[in-house]
Amino acid sequence: MTVSGGLVGYIISLILTSMLSIFLPFSISIDIVTFSIALMISISIGLVFSYFPAKAAGKKEIISII
């Protein structure tokens, strides 16, 4: 889910910046390093914020949850 969110966000930002570059004196280009960094940040955030709730839920007793 975090990978797809990162990809969608990057694609939307490329579309918006390409539309803005029409009015600006410079152009945009796709940079694989920036794409990789953005994707790794998205994956890291997803892993961190899903690990801790799962760890806390794993410590609870099933009977008390029901």
PDBQT receptor file of N, H, CA, C and O in Angstrom, charges set to zero:
ATOM      1  N   MET A   1       0.825  -1.177   0.000  1.00  0.00    +0.000 N 
ATOM      2  CA  MET A   1       0.000   0.000   0.000  1.00  0.00    +0.000 C 
ATOM      3  C   MET A   1       0.879   1.254   0.000  1.00  0.00    +0.000 C 
ATOM      4  O   MET A   1       0.568   2.233  -0.677  1.00  0.00    +0.000 OA
ATOM      5  N   THR A   2       1.963   1.219   0.753  1.00  0.00    +0.000 N 
ATOM      6  H   THR A   2       2.215   0.423   1.303  1.00  0.00    +0.000 HD
ATOM      7  CA  THR A   2       2.823   2.401   0.791  1.00  0.00    +0.000 C 
ATOM      8  C   THR A   2       3.555   2.608  -0.527  1.00  0.00    +0.000 C 
ATOM      9  O   THR A   2       3.812   3.744  -0.926  1.00  0.00    +0.000 OA
ATOM     10  N   VAL A   3       3.891   1.517  -1.202  1.00  0.00    +0.000 N 
ATOM     11  H   VAL A   3       3.682   0.594  -0.878  1.00  0.00    +0.000 HD
ATOM     12  CA  VAL A   3       4.556   1.645  -2.504  1.00  0.00    +0.000 C 
ATOM     13  C   VAL A   3       3.602   2.271  -3.512  1.00  0.00    +0.000 C 
ATOM     14  O   VAL A   3       3.990   3.161  -4.268  1.00  0.00    +0.000 OA
ATOM     15  N   SER A   4       2.362   1.810  -3.525  1.00  0.00    +0.000 N 
ATOM     16  H   SER A   4       2.047   1.087  -2.910  1.00  0.00    +0.000 HD
ATOM     17  CA  SER A   4       1.406   2.381  -4.471  1.00  0.00    +0.000 C 
ATOM     18  C   SER A   4       1.112   3.839  -4.138  1.00  0.00    +0.000 C 
ATOM     19  O   SER A   4       0.938   4.653  -5.045  1.00  0.00    +0.000 OA
ATOM     20  N   GLY A   5       1.056   4.178  -2.862  1.00  0.00    +0.000 N 
ATOM     21  H   GLY A   5       1.198   3.516  -2.126  1.00  0.00    +0.000 HD
ATOM     22  CA  GLY A   5       0.856   5.580  -2.470  1.00  0.00    +0.000 C 
ATOM     23  C   GLY A   5       2.025   6.451  -2.890  1.00  0.00    +0.000 C 
ATOM     24  O   GLY A   5       1.834   7.575  -3.353  1.00  0.00    +0.000 OA
ATOM     25  N   GLY A   6       3.237   5.933  -2.728  1.00  0.00    +0.000 N 
ATOM     26  H   GLY A   6       3.392   5.019  -2.351  1.00  0.00    +0.000 HD
ATOM     27  CA  GLY A   6       4.419   6.678  -3.164  1.00  0.00    +0.000 C 
ATOM     28  C   GLY A   6       4.454   6.872  -4.668  1.00  0.00    +0.000 C 
ATOM     29  O   GLY A   6       4.807   7.945  -5.158  1.00  0.00    +0.000 OA
ATOM     30  N   LEU A   7       4.087   5.829  -5.399  1.00  0.00    +0.000 N 
ATOM     31  H   LEU A   7       3.800   4.958  -5.001  1.00  0.00    +0.000 HD
ATOM     32  CA  LEU A   7       4.070   5.932  -6.867  1.00  0.00    +0.000 C 
ATOM     33  C   LEU A   7       3.004   6.913  -7.348  1.00  0.00    +0.000 C 
ATOM     34  O   LEU A   7       3.257   7.726  -8.237  1.00  0.00    +0.000 OA
ATOM     35  N   VAL A   8       1.826   6.834  -6.765  1.00  0.00    +0.000 N 
ATOM     36  H   VAL A   8       1.621   6.173  -6.043  1.00  0.00    +0.000 HD
ATOM     37  CA  VAL A   8       0.751   7.750  -7.164  1.00  0.00    +0.000 C 
ATOM     38  C   VAL A   8       1.135   9.194  -6.847  1.00  0.00    +0.000 C 
ATOM     39  O   VAL A   8       0.913  10.090  -7.661  1.00  0.00    +0.000 OA
ATOM     40  N   GLY A   9       1.705   9.417  -5.680  1.00  0.00    +0.000 N 
ATOM     41  H   GLY A   9       1.886   8.689  -5.018  1.00  0.00    +0.000 HD
ATOM     42  CA  GLY A   9       2.137  10.768  -5.323  1.00  0.00    +0.000 C 
ATOM     43  C   GLY A   9       3.209  11.301  -6.252  1.00  0.00    +0.000 C 
ATOM     44  O   GLY A   9       3.186  12.475  -6.623  1.00  0.00    +0.000 OA
ATOM     45  N   TYR A  10       4.148  10.446  -6.631  1.00  0.00    +0.000 N 
ATOM     46  H   TYR A  10       4.166   9.493  -6.329  1.00  0.00    +0.000 HD
ATOM     47  CA  TYR A  10       5.215  10.874  -7.531  1.00  0.00    +0.000 C 
ATOM     48  C   TYR A  10       4.659  11.165  -8.918  1.00  0.00    +0.000 C 
ATOM     49  O   TYR A  10       5.072  12.134  -9.556  1.00  0.00    +0.000 OA
ATOM     50  N   ILE A  11       3.740  10.352  -9.387  1.00  0.00    +0.000 N 
ATOM     51  H   ILE A  11       3.405   9.565  -8.869  1.00  0.00    +0.000 HD
ATOM     52  CA  ILE A  11       3.144  10.576 -10.706  1.00  0.00    +0.000 C 
ATOM     53  C   ILE A  11       2.328  11.866 -10.720  1.00  0.00    +0.000 C 
ATOM     54  O   ILE A  11       2.388  12.634 -11.681  1.00  0.00    +0.000 OA
ATOM     55  N   ILE A  12       1.568  12.100  -9.654  1.00  0.00    +0.000 N 
ATOM     56  H   ILE A  12       1.519  11.476  -8.874  1.00  0.00    +0.000 HD
ATOM     57  CA  ILE A  12       0.783  13.338  -9.573  1.00  0.00    +0.000 C 
ATOM     58  C   ILE A  12       1.705  14.555  -9.546  1.00  0.00    +0.000 C 
ATOM     59  O   ILE A  12       1.425  15.565 -10.192  1.00  0.00    +0.000 OA
ATOM     60  N   SER A  13       2.798  14.459  -8.801  1.00  0.00    +0.000 N 
ATOM     61  H   SER A  13       3.025  13.639  -8.276  1.00  0.00    +0.000 HD
ATOM     62  CA  SER A  13       3.724  15.593  -8.761  1.00  0.00    +0.000 C 
ATOM     63  C   SER A  13       4.392  15.817 -10.115  1.00  0.00    +0.000 C 
ATOM     64  O   SER A  13       4.650  16.961 -10.490  1.00  0.00    +0.000 OA
ATOM     65  N   LEU A  14       4.675  14.754 -10.849  1.00  0.00    +0.000 N 
ATOM     66  H   LEU A  14       4.466  13.824 -10.544  1.00  0.00    +0.000 HD
ATOM     67  CA  LEU A  14       5.235  14.926 -12.195  1.00  0.00    +0.000 C 
ATOM     68  C   LEU A  14       4.245  15.607 -13.129  1.00  0.00    +0.000 C 
ATOM     69  O   LEU A  14       4.623  16.468 -13.924  1.00  0.00    +0.000 OA
ATOM     70  N   ILE A  15       2.995  15.223 -13.033  1.00  0.00    +0.000 N 
ATOM     71  H   ILE A  15       2.688  14.524 -12.388  1.00  0.00    +0.000 HD
ATOM     72  CA  ILE A  15       1.964  15.842 -13.879  1.00  0.00    +0.000 C 
ATOM     73  C   ILE A  15       1.812  17.325 -13.546  1.00  0.00    +0.000 C 
ATOM     74  O   ILE A  15       1.755  18.165 -14.444  1.00  0.00    +0.000 OA
ATOM     75  N   LEU A  16       1.746  17.639 -12.258  1.00  0.00    +0.000 N 
ATOM     76  H   LEU A  16       1.792  16.956 -11.529  1.00  0.00    +0.000 HD
ATOM     77  CA  LEU A  16       1.580  19.040 -11.852  1.00  0.00    +0.000 C 
ATOM     78  C   LEU A  16       2.791  19.886 -12.229  1.00  0.00    +0.000 C 
ATOM     79  O   LEU A  16       2.634  21.010 -12.707  1.00  0.00    +0.000 OA
ATOM     80  N   THR A  17       3.988  19.364 -12.020  1.00  0.00    +0.000 N 
ATOM     81  H   THR A  17       4.115  18.452 -11.632  1.00  0.00    +0.000 HD
ATOM     82  CA  THR A  17       5.175  20.150 -12.366  1.00  0.00    +0.000 C 
ATOM     83  C   THR A  17       5.346  20.291 -13.872  1.00  0.00    +0.000 C 
ATOM     84  O   THR A  17       5.864  21.305 -14.340  1.00  0.00    +0.000 OA
ATOM     85  N   SER A  18       4.922  19.297 -14.632  1.00  0.00    +0.000 N 
ATOM     86  H   SER A  18       4.501  18.474 -14.252  1.00  0.00    +0.000 HD
ATOM     87  CA  SER A  18       5.007  19.448 -16.088  1.00  0.00    +0.000 C 
ATOM     88  C   SER A  18       4.022  20.505 -16.583  1.00  0.00    +0.000 C 
ATOM     89  O   SER A  18       4.306  21.221 -17.542  1.00  0.00    +0.000 OA
ATOM     90  N   MET A  19       2.863  20.600 -15.926  1.00  0.00    +0.000 N 
ATOM     91  H   MET A  19       2.633  20.018 -15.146  1.00  0.00    +0.000 HD
ATOM     92  CA  MET A  19       1.913  21.655 -16.289  1.00  0.00    +0.000 C 
ATOM     93  C   MET A  19       2.456  23.023 -15.891  1.00  0.00    +0.000 C 
ATOM     94  O   MET A  19       2.260  23.998 -16.616  1.00  0.00    +0.000 OA
ATOM     95  N   LEU A  20       3.133  23.105 -14.753  1.00  0.00    +0.000 N 
ATOM     96  H   LEU A  20       3.292  22.312 -14.165  1.00  0.00    +0.000 HD
ATOM     97  CA  LEU A  20       3.703  24.380 -14.330  1.00  0.00    +0.000 C 
ATOM     98  C   LEU A  20       4.908  24.777 -15.176  1.00  0.00    +0.000 C 
ATOM     99  O   LEU A  20       5.175  25.965 -15.355  1.00  0.00    +0.000 OA
ATOM    100  N   SER A  21       5.630  23.802 -15.691  1.00  0.00    +0.000 N 
ATOM    101  H   SER A  21       5.414  22.836 -15.545  1.00  0.00    +0.000 HD
ATOM    102  CA  SER A  21       6.825  24.128 -16.467  1.00  0.00    +0.000 C 
ATOM    103  C   SER A  21       6.495  24.817 -17.786  1.00  0.00    +0.000 C 
ATOM    104  O   SER A  21       7.376  25.402 -18.416  1.00  0.00    +0.000 OA
ATOM    105  N   ILE A  22       5.245  24.754 -18.205  1.00  0.00    +0.000 N 
ATOM    106  H   ILE A  22       4.530  24.279 -17.693  1.00  0.00    +0.000 HD
ATOM    107  CA  ILE A  22       4.829  25.480 -19.409  1.00  0.00    +0.000 C 
ATOM    108  C   ILE A  22       4.989  26.983 -19.191  1.00  0.00    +0.000 C 
ATOM    109  O   ILE A  22       5.351  27.714 -20.114  1.00  0.00    +0.000 OA
ATOM    110  N   PHE A  23       4.721  27.439 -17.976  1.00  0.00    +0.000 N 
ATOM    111  H   PHE A  23       4.428  26.845 -17.227  1.00  0.00    +0.000 HD
ATOM    112  CA  PHE A  23       4.768  28.860 -17.668  1.00  0.00    +0.000 C 
ATOM    113  C   PHE A  23       6.127  29.317 -17.141  1.00  0.00    +0.000 C 
ATOM    114  O   PHE A  23       6.340  30.514 -16.949  1.00  0.00    +0.000 OA
ATOM    115  N   LEU A  24       7.033  28.395 -16.908  1.00  0.00    +0.000 N 
ATOM    116  H   LEU A  24       6.859  27.422 -17.064  1.00  0.00    +0.000 HD
ATOM    117  CA  LEU A  24       8.334  28.724 -16.355  1.00  0.00    +0.000 C 
ATOM    118  C   LEU A  24       9.420  28.643 -17.431  1.00  0.00    +0.000 C 
ATOM    119  O   LEU A  24       9.243  27.945 -18.430  1.00  0.00    +0.000 OA
ATOM    120  N   PRO A  25      10.526  29.338 -17.241  1.00  0.00    +0.000 N 
ATOM    121  CA  PRO A  25      11.582  29.335 -18.264  1.00  0.00    +0.000 C 
ATOM    122  C   PRO A  25      12.457  28.076 -18.258  1.00  0.00    +0.000 C 
ATOM    123  O   PRO A  25      13.359  27.965 -19.089  1.00  0.00    +0.000 OA
ATOM    124  N   PHE A  26      12.222  27.142 -17.363  1.00  0.00    +0.000 N 
ATOM    125  H   PHE A  26      11.489  27.232 -16.689  1.00  0.00    +0.000 HD
ATOM    126  CA  PHE A  26      13.017  25.917 -17.325  1.00  0.00    +0.000 C 
ATOM    127  C   PHE A  26      12.098  24.700 -17.438  1.00  0.00    +0.000 C 
ATOM    128  O   PHE A  26      10.886  24.807 -17.254  1.00  0.00    +0.000 OA
ATOM    129  N   SER A  27      12.680  23.557 -17.738  1.00  0.00    +0.000 N 
ATOM    130  H   SER A  27      13.665  23.469 -17.887  1.00  0.00    +0.000 HD
ATOM    131  CA  SER A  27      11.883  22.344 -17.898  1.00  0.00    +0.000 C 
ATOM    132  C   SER A  27      12.183  21.369 -16.762  1.00  0.00    +0.000 C 
ATOM    133  O   SER A  27      13.120  21.564 -15.988  1.00  0.00    +0.000 OA
ATOM    134  N   ILE A  28      11.381  20.329 -16.678  1.00  0.00    +0.000 N 
ATOM    135  H   ILE A  28      10.620  20.170 -17.306  1.00  0.00    +0.000 HD
ATOM    136  CA  ILE A  28      11.595  19.309 -15.652  1.00  0.00    +0.000 C 
ATOM    137  C   ILE A  28      12.144  18.046 -16.305  1.00  0.00    +0.000 C 
ATOM    138  O   ILE A  28      12.020  17.844 -17.513  1.00  0.00    +0.000 OA
ATOM    139  N   SER A  29      12.740  17.225 -15.495  1.00  0.00    +0.000 N 
ATOM    140  H   SER A  29      12.841  17.390 -14.514  1.00  0.00    +0.000 HD
ATOM    141  CA  SER A  29      13.203  15.924 -15.968  1.00  0.00    +0.000 C 
ATOM    142  C   SER A  29      13.011  14.899 -14.858  1.00  0.00    +0.000 C 
ATOM    143  O   SER A  29      13.001  15.235 -13.674  1.00  0.00    +0.000 OA
ATOM    144  N   ILE A  30      12.863  13.660 -15.260  1.00  0.00    +0.000 N 
ATOM    145  H   ILE A  30      12.871  13.386 -16.222  1.00  0.00    +0.000 HD
ATOM    146  CA  ILE A  30      12.691  12.584 -14.284  1.00  0.00    +0.000 C 
ATOM    147  C   ILE A  30      14.066  12.160 -13.804  1.00  0.00    +0.000 C 
ATOM    148  O   ILE A  30      14.934  11.807 -14.603  1.00  0.00    +0.000 OA
ATOM    149  N   ASP A  31      14.257  12.199 -12.496  1.00  0.00    +0.000 N 
ATOM    150  H   ASP A  31      13.552  12.486 -11.848  1.00  0.00    +0.000 HD
ATOM    151  CA  ASP A  31      15.534  11.835 -11.894  1.00  0.00    +0.000 C 
ATOM    152  C   ASP A  31      15.344  10.541 -11.108  1.00  0.00    +0.000 C 
ATOM    153  O   ASP A  31      14.537  10.497 -10.180  1.00  0.00    +0.000 OA
ATOM    154  N   ILE A  32      16.066   9.504 -11.463  1.00  0.00    +0.000 N 
ATOM    155  H   ILE A  32      16.722   9.540 -12.217  1.00  0.00    +0.000 HD
ATOM    156  CA  ILE A  32      15.905   8.210 -10.829  1.00  0.00    +0.000 C 
ATOM    157  C   ILE A  32      16.342   8.240  -9.367  1.00  0.00    +0.000 C 
ATOM    158  O   ILE A  32      15.805   7.491  -8.551  1.00  0.00    +0.000 OA
ATOM    159  N   VAL A  33      17.295   9.082  -9.025  1.00  0.00    +0.000 N 
ATOM    160  H   VAL A  33      17.731   9.691  -9.688  1.00  0.00    +0.000 HD
ATOM    161  CA  VAL A  33      17.738   9.179  -7.629  1.00  0.00    +0.000 C 
ATOM    162  C   VAL A  33      16.627   9.765  -6.763  1.00  0.00    +0.000 C 
ATOM    163  O   VAL A  33      16.349   9.248  -5.681  1.00  0.00    +0.000 OA
ATOM    164  N   THR A  34      16.002  10.821  -7.221  1.00  0.00    +0.000 N 
ATOM    165  H   THR A  34      16.229  11.240  -8.100  1.00  0.00    +0.000 HD
ATOM    166  CA  THR A  34      14.902  11.428  -6.476  1.00  0.00    +0.000 C 
ATOM    167  C   THR A  34      13.736  10.459  -6.359  1.00  0.00    +0.000 C 
ATOM    168  O   THR A  34      13.118  10.347  -5.300  1.00  0.00    +0.000 OA
ATOM    169  N   PHE A  35      13.443   9.768  -7.432  1.00  0.00    +0.000 N 
ATOM    170  H   PHE A  35      13.945   9.859  -8.292  1.00  0.00    +0.000 HD
ATOM    171  CA  PHE A  35      12.375   8.770  -7.410  1.00  0.00    +0.000 C 
ATOM    172  C   PHE A  35      12.682   7.669  -6.397  1.00  0.00    +0.000 C 
ATOM    173  O   PHE A  35      11.798   7.255  -5.646  1.00  0.00    +0.000 OA
ATOM    174  N   SER A  36      13.901   7.202  -6.370  1.00  0.00    +0.000 N 
ATOM    175  H   SER A  36      14.619   7.537  -6.979  1.00  0.00    +0.000 HD
ATOM    176  CA  SER A  36      14.298   6.138  -5.439  1.00  0.00    +0.000 C 
ATOM    177  C   SER A  36      14.213   6.606  -3.989  1.00  0.00    +0.000 C 
ATOM    178  O   SER A  36      13.745   5.869  -3.122  1.00  0.00    +0.000 OA
ATOM    179  N   ILE A  37      14.663   7.823  -3.729  1.00  0.00    +0.000 N 
ATOM    180  H   ILE A  37      15.044   8.422  -4.433  1.00  0.00    +0.000 HD
ATOM    181  CA  ILE A  37      14.604   8.370  -2.372  1.00  0.00    +0.000 C 
ATOM    182  C   ILE A  37      13.152   8.509  -1.916  1.00  0.00    +0.000 C 
ATOM    183  O   ILE A  37      12.819   8.144  -0.788  1.00  0.00    +0.000 OA
ATOM    184  N   ALA A  38      12.294   9.031  -2.780  1.00  0.00    +0.000 N 
ATOM    185  H   ALA A  38      12.565   9.327  -3.696  1.00  0.00    +0.000 HD
ATOM    186  CA  ALA A  38      10.885   9.198  -2.430  1.00  0.00    +0.000 C 
ATOM    187  C   ALA A  38      10.225   7.848  -2.175  1.00  0.00    +0.000 C 
ATOM    188  O   ALA A  38       9.415   7.716  -1.257  1.00  0.00    +0.000 OA
ATOM    189  N   LEU A  39      10.558   6.868  -2.963  1.00  0.00    +0.000 N 
ATOM    190  H   LEU A  39      11.216   6.975  -3.709  1.00  0.00    +0.000 HD
ATOM    191  CA  LEU A  39       9.983   5.539  -2.780  1.00  0.00    +0.000 C 
ATOM    192  C   LEU A  39      10.477   4.895  -1.489  1.00  0.00    +0.000 C 
ATOM    193  O   LEU A  39       9.696   4.262  -0.778  1.00  0.00    +0.000 OA
ATOM    194  N   MET A  40      11.748   5.046  -1.180  1.00  0.00    +0.000 N 
ATOM    195  H   MET A  40      12.383   5.560  -1.757  1.00  0.00    +0.000 HD
ATOM    196  CA  MET A  40      12.290   4.480   0.056  1.00  0.00    +0.000 C 
ATOM    197  C   MET A  40      11.698   5.155   1.299  1.00  0.00    +0.000 C 
ATOM    198  O   MET A  40      11.444   4.487   2.301  1.00  0.00    +0.000 OA
ATOM    199  N   ILE A  41      11.480   6.454   1.241  1.00  0.00    +0.000 N 
ATOM    200  H   ILE A  41      11.687   6.997   0.426  1.00  0.00    +0.000 HD
ATOM    201  CA  ILE A  41      10.848   7.160   2.361  1.00  0.00    +0.000 C 
ATOM    202  C   ILE A  41       9.419   6.668   2.552  1.00  0.00    +0.000 C 
ATOM    203  O   ILE A  41       8.978   6.457   3.682  1.00  0.00    +0.000 OA
ATOM    204  N   SER A  42       8.704   6.486   1.463  1.00  0.00    +0.000 N 
ATOM    205  H   SER A  42       9.063   6.658   0.546  1.00  0.00    +0.000 HD
ATOM    206  CA  SER A  42       7.334   5.996   1.540  1.00  0.00    +0.000 C 
ATOM    207  C   SER A  42       7.280   4.595   2.131  1.00  0.00    +0.000 C 
ATOM    208  O   SER A  42       6.430   4.310   2.975  1.00  0.00    +0.000 OA
ATOM    209  N   ILE A  43       8.171   3.726   1.701  1.00  0.00    +0.000 N 
ATOM    210  H   ILE A  43       8.861   3.957   1.016  1.00  0.00    +0.000 HD
ATOM    211  CA  ILE A  43       8.215   2.358   2.233  1.00  0.00    +0.000 C 
ATOM    212  C   ILE A  43       8.592   2.373   3.714  1.00  0.00    +0.000 C 
ATOM    213  O   ILE A  43       8.006   1.640   4.511  1.00  0.00    +0.000 OA
ATOM    214  N   SER A  44       9.558   3.198   4.083  1.00  0.00    +0.000 N 
ATOM    215  H   SER A  44      10.034   3.794   3.436  1.00  0.00    +0.000 HD
ATOM    216  CA  SER A  44      10.000   3.273   5.483  1.00  0.00    +0.000 C 
ATOM    217  C   SER A  44       8.877   3.741   6.399  1.00  0.00    +0.000 C 
ATOM    218  O   SER A  44       8.670   3.175   7.473  1.00  0.00    +0.000 OA
ATOM    219  N   ILE A  45       8.163   4.758   5.982  1.00  0.00    +0.000 N 
ATOM    220  H   ILE A  45       8.331   5.218   5.110  1.00  0.00    +0.000 HD
ATOM    221  CA  ILE A  45       7.053   5.271   6.786  1.00  0.00    +0.000 C 
ATOM    222  C   ILE A  45       5.982   4.196   6.944  1.00  0.00    +0.000 C 
ATOM    223  O   ILE A  45       5.446   4.007   8.036  1.00  0.00    +0.000 OA
ATOM    224  N   GLY A  46       5.673   3.501   5.870  1.00  0.00    +0.000 N 
ATOM    225  H   GLY A  46       6.109   3.654   4.983  1.00  0.00    +0.000 HD
ATOM    226  CA  GLY A  46       4.673   2.436   5.946  1.00  0.00    +0.000 C 
ATOM    227  C   GLY A  46       5.085   1.314   6.867  1.00  0.00    +0.000 C 
ATOM    228  O   GLY A  46       4.262   0.803   7.626  1.00  0.00    +0.000 OA
ATOM    229  N   LEU A  47       6.345   0.921   6.815  1.00  0.00    +0.000 N 
ATOM    230  H   LEU A  47       7.013   1.337   6.198  1.00  0.00    +0.000 HD
ATOM    231  CA  LEU A  47       6.813  -0.159   7.679  1.00  0.00    +0.000 C 
ATOM    232  C   LEU A  47       6.832   0.248   9.146  1.00  0.00    +0.000 C 
ATOM    233  O   LEU A  47       6.406  -0.519  10.009  1.00  0.00    +0.000 OA
ATOM    234  N   VAL A  48       7.319   1.434   9.427  1.00  0.00    +0.000 N 
ATOM    235  H   VAL A  48       7.666   2.057   8.725  1.00  0.00    +0.000 HD
ATOM    236  CA  VAL A  48       7.411   1.894  10.814  1.00  0.00    +0.000 C 
ATOM    237  C   VAL A  48       6.028   2.046  11.433  1.00  0.00    +0.000 C 
ATOM    238  O   VAL A  48       5.798   1.593  12.554  1.00  0.00    +0.000 OA
ATOM    239  N   PHE A  49       5.105   2.682  10.710  1.00  0.00    +0.000 N 
ATOM    240  H   PHE A  49       5.292   3.050   9.800  1.00  0.00    +0.000 HD
ATOM    241  CA  PHE A  49       3.797   2.952  11.286  1.00  0.00    +0.000 C 
ATOM    242  C   PHE A  49       2.853   1.760  11.203  1.00  0.00    +0.000 C 
ATOM    243  O   PHE A  49       1.724   1.854  11.686  1.00  0.00    +0.000 OA
ATOM    244  N   SER A  50       3.259   0.664  10.620  1.00  0.00    +0.000 N 
ATOM    245  H   SER A  50       4.176   0.587  10.227  1.00  0.00    +0.000 HD
ATOM    246  CA  SER A  50       2.453  -0.551  10.689  1.00  0.00    +0.000 C 
ATOM    247  C   SER A  50       3.062  -1.567  11.651  1.00  0.00    +0.000 C 
ATOM    248  O   SER A  50       2.352  -2.441  12.149  1.00  0.00    +0.000 OA
ATOM    249  N   TYR A  51       4.350  -1.469  11.917  1.00  0.00    +0.000 N 
ATOM    250  H   TYR A  51       4.926  -0.759  11.512  1.00  0.00    +0.000 HD
ATOM    251  CA  TYR A  51       5.006  -2.428  12.800  1.00  0.00    +0.000 C 
ATOM    252  C   TYR A  51       4.579  -2.243  14.253  1.00  0.00    +0.000 C 
ATOM    253  O   TYR A  51       4.237  -3.218  14.922  1.00  0.00    +0.000 OA
ATOM    254  N   PHE A  52       4.591  -1.035  14.741  1.00  0.00    +0.000 N 
ATOM    255  H   PHE A  52       4.869  -0.242  14.198  1.00  0.00    +0.000 HD
ATOM    256  CA  PHE A  52       4.292  -0.792  16.149  1.00  0.00    +0.000 C 
ATOM    257  C   PHE A  52       2.841  -1.129  16.515  1.00  0.00    +0.000 C 
ATOM    258  O   PHE A  52       2.634  -1.755  17.555  1.00  0.00    +0.000 OA
ATOM    259  N   PRO A  53       1.835  -0.758  15.736  1.00  0.00    +0.000 N 
ATOM    260  CA  PRO A  53       0.473  -1.204  16.079  1.00  0.00    +0.000 C 
ATOM    261  C   PRO A  53       0.316  -2.723  16.007  1.00  0.00    +0.000 C 
ATOM    262  O   PRO A  53      -0.400  -3.308  16.819  1.00  0.00    +0.000 OA
ATOM    263  N   ALA A  54       0.970  -3.358  15.053  1.00  0.00    +0.000 N 
ATOM    264  H   ALA A  54       1.551  -2.883  14.392  1.00  0.00    +0.000 HD
ATOM    265  CA  ALA A  54       0.886  -4.811  14.952  1.00  0.00    +0.000 C 
ATOM    266  C   ALA A  54       1.565  -5.471  16.148  1.00  0.00    +0.000 C 
ATOM    267  O   ALA A  54       1.086  -6.484  16.656  1.00  0.00    +0.000 OA
ATOM    268  N   LYS A  55       2.667  -4.904  16.591  1.00  0.00    +0.000 N 
ATOM    269  H   LYS A  55       3.057  -4.081  16.178  1.00  0.00    +0.000 HD
ATOM    270  CA  LYS A  55       3.371  -5.444  17.754  1.00  0.00    +0.000 C 
ATOM    271  C   LYS A  55       2.514  -5.298  19.010  1.00  0.00    +0.000 C 
ATOM    272  O   LYS A  55       2.447  -6.216  19.827  1.00  0.00    +0.000 OA
ATOM    273  N   ALA A  56       1.864  -4.153  19.163  1.00  0.00    +0.000 N 
ATOM    274  H   ALA A  56       1.918  -3.407  18.499  1.00  0.00    +0.000 HD
ATOM    275  CA  ALA A  56       0.997  -3.934  20.327  1.00  0.00    +0.000 C 
ATOM    276  C   ALA A  56      -0.223  -4.855  20.281  1.00  0.00    +0.000 C 
ATOM    277  O   ALA A  56      -0.650  -5.368  21.315  1.00  0.00    +0.000 OA
ATOM    278  N   ALA A  57      -0.778  -5.063  19.102  1.00  0.00    +0.000 N 
ATOM    279  H   ALA A  57      -0.431  -4.646  18.262  1.00  0.00    +0.000 HD
ATOM    280  CA  ALA A  57      -1.944  -5.943  18.978  1.00  0.00    +0.000 C 
ATOM    281  C   ALA A  57      -1.553  -7.399  19.225  1.00  0.00    +0.000 C 
ATOM    282  O   ALA A  57      -2.362  -8.180  19.725  1.00  0.00    +0.000 OA
ATOM    283  N   GLY A  58      -0.351  -7.758  18.889  1.00  0.00    +0.000 N 
ATOM    284  H   GLY A  58       0.307  -7.123  18.483  1.00  0.00    +0.000 HD
ATOM    285  CA  GLY A  58       0.110  -9.129  19.106  1.00  0.00    +0.000 C 
ATOM    286  C   GLY A  58       0.302  -9.479  20.558  1.00  0.00    +0.000 C 
ATOM    287  O   GLY A  58       0.280 -10.658  20.912  1.00  0.00    +0.000 OA
ATOM    288  N   LYS A  59       0.490  -8.491  21.409  1.00  0.00    +0.000 N 
ATOM    289  H   LYS A  59       0.509  -7.533  21.121  1.00  0.00    +0.000 HD
ATOM    290  CA  LYS A  59       0.693  -8.731  22.841  1.00  0.00    +0.000 C 
ATOM    291  C   LYS A  59      -0.618  -8.887  23.600  1.00  0.00    +0.000 C 
ATOM    292  O   LYS A  59      -0.617  -9.389  24.724  1.00  0.00    +0.000 OA
ATOM    293  N   LYS A  60      -1.726  -8.470  23.017  1.00  0.00    +0.000 N 
ATOM    294  H   LYS A  60      -1.727  -8.062  22.104  1.00  0.00    +0.000 HD
ATOM    295  CA  LYS A  60      -3.018  -8.537  23.705  1.00  0.00    +0.000 C 
ATOM    296  C   LYS A  60      -3.587  -9.950  23.628  1.00  0.00    +0.000 C 
ATOM    297  O   LYS A  60      -3.304 -10.706  22.699  1.00  0.00    +0.000 OA
ATOM    298  N   GLU A  61      -4.376 -10.275  24.606  1.00  0.00    +0.000 N 
ATOM    299  H   GLU A  61      -4.605  -9.661  25.361  1.00  0.00    +0.000 HD
ATOM    300  CA  GLU A  61      -5.026 -11.578  24.622  1.00  0.00    +0.000 C 
ATOM    301  C   GLU A  61      -6.286 -11.514  23.763  1.00  0.00    +0.000 C 
ATOM    302  O   GLU A  61      -7.027 -10.532  23.793  1.00  0.00    +0.000 OA
ATOM    303  N   ILE A  62      -6.509 -12.564  23.009  1.00  0.00    +0.000 N 
ATOM    304  H   ILE A  62      -5.907 -13.362  22.985  1.00  0.00    +0.000 HD
ATOM    305  CA  ILE A  62      -7.637 -12.596  22.072  1.00  0.00    +0.000 C 
ATOM    306  C   ILE A  62      -8.971 -12.550  22.815  1.00  0.00    +0.000 C 
ATOM    307  O   ILE A  62      -9.916 -11.912  22.352  1.00  0.00    +0.000 OA
ATOM    308  N   ILE A  63      -9.048 -13.204  23.936  1.00  0.00    +0.000 N 
ATOM    309  H   ILE A  63      -8.280 -13.722  24.312  1.00  0.00    +0.000 HD
ATOM    310  CA  ILE A  63     -10.301 -13.253  24.694  1.00  0.00    +0.000 C 
ATOM    311  C   ILE A  63     -10.689 -11.855  25.179  1.00  0.00    +0.000 C 
ATOM    312  O   ILE A  63     -11.870 -11.506  25.154  1.00  0.00    +0.000 OA
ATOM    313  N   SER A  64      -9.729 -11.057  25.614  1.00  0.00    +0.000 N 
ATOM    314  H   SER A  64      -8.770 -11.340  25.634  1.00  0.00    +0.000 HD
ATOM    315  CA  SER A  64     -10.044  -9.710  26.092  1.00  0.00    +0.000 C 
ATOM    316  C   SER A  64     -10.448  -8.779  24.942  1.00  0.00    +0.000 C 
ATOM    317  O   SER A  64     -11.189  -7.818  25.153  1.00  0.00    +0.000 OA
ATOM    318  N   ILE A  65      -9.974  -9.056  23.758  1.00  0.00    +0.000 N 
ATOM    319  H   ILE A  65      -9.373  -9.836  23.587  1.00  0.00    +0.000 HD
ATOM    320  CA  ILE A  65     -10.349  -8.233  22.602  1.00  0.00    +0.000 C 
ATOM    321  C   ILE A  65     -11.791  -8.519  22.191  1.00  0.00    +0.000 C 
ATOM    322  O   ILE A  65     -12.537  -7.603  21.844  1.00  0.00    +0.000 OA
ATOM    323  N   ILE A  66     -12.177  -9.789  22.234  1.00  0.00    +0.000 N 
ATOM    324  H   ILE A  66     -11.571 -10.533  22.516  1.00  0.00    +0.000 HD
ATOM    325  CA  ILE A  66     -13.522 -10.196  21.823  1.00  0.00    +0.000 C 
ATOM    326  C   ILE A  66     -14.505  -9.688  22.856  1.00  0.00    +0.000 C 
ATOM    327  O   ILE A  66     -15.708  -9.910  22.724  1.00  0.00    +0.000 OA
TER     328      ILE A  66
